[in-house]
Amino acid sequence: MSDGKEFIRLTAVEYRNVMTFLKEGKHIQAIKLVRNGALHSDVGLKIAKYAVDRLRHEQVDPTRTFPSEARKIITGPEILKVTLDYGDGPIELDIEGMQMRALTELQNIGLEACADMLQLVDVFRAMAAGKKVLVVDDESLSA
């Protein structure tokens, strides 16, 4: 591919919906969903169609063919729940609950711990969106 992109990344929900459309024979709806996916904005009709054709071949009907330049449709892991312990025993929270708990526990855990928790929420969301996450030592930031 000339633009260097080999795949189209969808959220887990979008991927499940595309697969449902393909299993129901709703090829056009699957293409529309790929074109309008939340994690990309540069997918044209031809690219989306070819990618859906490839996915249909790989997951639904191996007798179907697809163009050799078709991009692969992928989905990354989405963190749904996290177990945290604020000192009074482990609790399981979803990402939004983790964010709210950090803010509501600000008085008990302190500003720095709250900031760390909110930063972790940002990391989980970035990972789900297919972004690379870099770990940096605090010392290298102050240099």
VMD Tcl script that draws the C-alpha trace (Angstrom):
set ca {
  {0.00 0.00 0.00}
  {1.34 3.35 -0.93}
  {0.37 5.19 2.27}
  {2.08 2.65 4.55}
  {-1.13 1.69 6.37}
  {-1.70 -2.03 6.47}
  {-4.74 -2.23 8.70}
  {-7.88 -0.47 9.86}
  {-8.40 -0.44 13.61}
  {-11.92 -0.55 15.04}
  {-13.13 -0.43 18.61}
  {-14.25 -3.78 20.00}
  {-17.90 -2.71 19.71}
  {-17.47 -1.59 16.09}
  {-15.70 -4.85 15.23}
  {-18.51 -6.92 16.77}
  {-21.08 -4.88 14.84}
  {-19.20 -5.34 11.55}
  {-19.06 -9.09 12.19}
  {-22.79 -9.16 12.96}
  {-23.55 -7.29 9.73}
  {-21.42 -9.72 7.73}
  {-23.04 -12.79 9.29}
  {-26.45 -11.30 8.50}
  {-25.42 -10.60 4.89}
  {-25.51 -6.81 5.41}
  {-22.30 -6.07 3.52}
  {-23.13 -2.41 2.79}
  {-23.84 -1.65 6.47}
  {-20.50 -3.24 7.38}
  {-18.70 -1.02 4.85}
  {-20.45 2.09 6.18}
  {-19.43 1.23 9.73}
  {-15.79 0.74 8.72}
  {-15.79 4.08 6.88}
  {-17.23 5.91 9.88}
  {-15.31 4.07 12.62}
  {-14.31 6.06 15.68}
  {-10.58 5.32 15.46}
  {-9.93 6.50 11.92}
  {-11.11 9.22 9.63}
  {-9.26 8.65 6.37}
  {-10.94 5.49 5.12}
  {-12.58 5.94 1.76}
  {-15.24 3.77 0.19}
  {-12.84 1.63 -1.86}
  {-10.52 0.98 1.11}
  {-13.45 0.14 3.40}
  {-15.03 -2.18 0.81}
  {-11.79 -4.06 0.21}
  {-11.15 -4.39 3.95}
  {-14.68 -5.72 4.56}
  {-14.24 -8.16 1.67}
  {-11.03 -9.41 3.30}
  {-12.67 -9.74 6.72}
  {-15.60 -11.61 5.20}
  {-13.13 -13.99 3.53}
  {-11.13 -14.50 6.77}
  {-13.99 -14.80 9.26}
  {-17.22 -15.66 7.49}
  {-16.83 -17.17 4.02}
  {-13.39 -18.38 2.86}
  {-14.73 -18.97 -0.65}
  {-15.04 -15.20 -1.11}
  {-12.11 -13.39 -2.66}
  {-10.64 -10.00 -1.88}
  {-8.14 -7.72 -3.62}
  {-4.49 -8.20 -2.65}
  {-4.24 -4.57 -1.48}
  {-7.08 -5.00 1.02}
  {-6.25 -3.80 4.52}
  {-6.78 -6.06 7.51}
  {-9.43 -4.99 10.01}
  {-8.22 -5.34 13.58}
  {-9.35 -4.51 17.07}
  {-7.16 -4.07 20.09}
  {-7.77 -4.94 23.69}
  {-10.17 -2.77 25.58}
  {-9.76 -2.67 29.34}
  {-13.24 -3.11 30.76}
  {-12.59 -3.43 34.48}
  {-9.74 -2.79 36.88}
  {-9.28 -3.98 40.46}
  {-8.06 -1.23 42.78}
  {-7.34 -1.03 46.48}
  {-7.59 2.36 48.18}
  {-6.62 0.84 51.51}
  {-9.99 -0.60 52.45}
  {-9.87 -3.74 50.30}
  {-10.01 -4.46 46.58}
  {-12.83 -3.05 44.46}
  {-13.56 -3.69 40.80}
  {-14.35 -0.68 38.64}
  {-14.87 0.07 34.98}
  {-12.78 2.86 33.45}
  {-15.38 5.59 34.07}
  {-15.88 4.31 37.63}
  {-12.14 4.38 38.16}
  {-12.05 8.01 37.05}
  {-14.98 8.97 39.31}
  {-13.56 7.06 42.28}
  {-10.19 8.83 41.96}
  {-11.95 12.19 42.00}
  {-14.28 11.35 44.88}
  {-11.42 9.86 46.92}
  {-9.21 12.91 46.39}
  {-9.47 13.87 50.07}
  {-8.37 10.40 51.18}
  {-5.73 9.53 48.58}
  {-4.24 12.95 47.90}
  {-3.72 15.00 44.80}
  {-0.70 13.07 43.49}
  {-2.41 9.66 43.75}
  {-5.54 11.11 42.15}
  {-3.46 12.49 39.27}
  {-1.78 9.08 38.86}
  {-5.17 7.35 38.65}
  {-6.50 9.83 36.09}
  {-3.32 9.42 34.07}
  {-3.83 5.65 34.14}
  {-7.36 6.14 32.78}
  {-5.84 8.17 29.92}
  {-3.33 5.37 29.26}
  {-6.09 2.73 29.12}
  {-8.12 4.87 26.70}
  {-5.08 5.54 24.51}
  {-4.31 1.82 24.34}
  {-7.89 1.03 23.36}
  {-7.61 3.64 20.58}
  {-4.51 1.93 19.21}
  {-2.06 4.58 20.32}
  {1.43 3.78 21.52}
  {2.05 4.45 25.20}
  {5.51 5.52 26.32}
  {6.86 4.98 29.83}
  {9.19 7.75 31.00}
  {11.14 8.02 34.25}
  {10.36 11.14 36.29}
  {14.10 11.88 36.36}
  {14.28 12.16 32.56}
  {11.45 14.72 32.62}
  {13.30 17.02 35.00}
  {16.56 16.89 33.02}
}
mol new
graphics top color blue
foreach p $ca { graphics top sphere $p radius 0.5 }
foreach p [lrange $ca 0 end-1] q [lrange $ca 1 end] { graphics top cylinder $p $q radius 0.2 }
display resetview
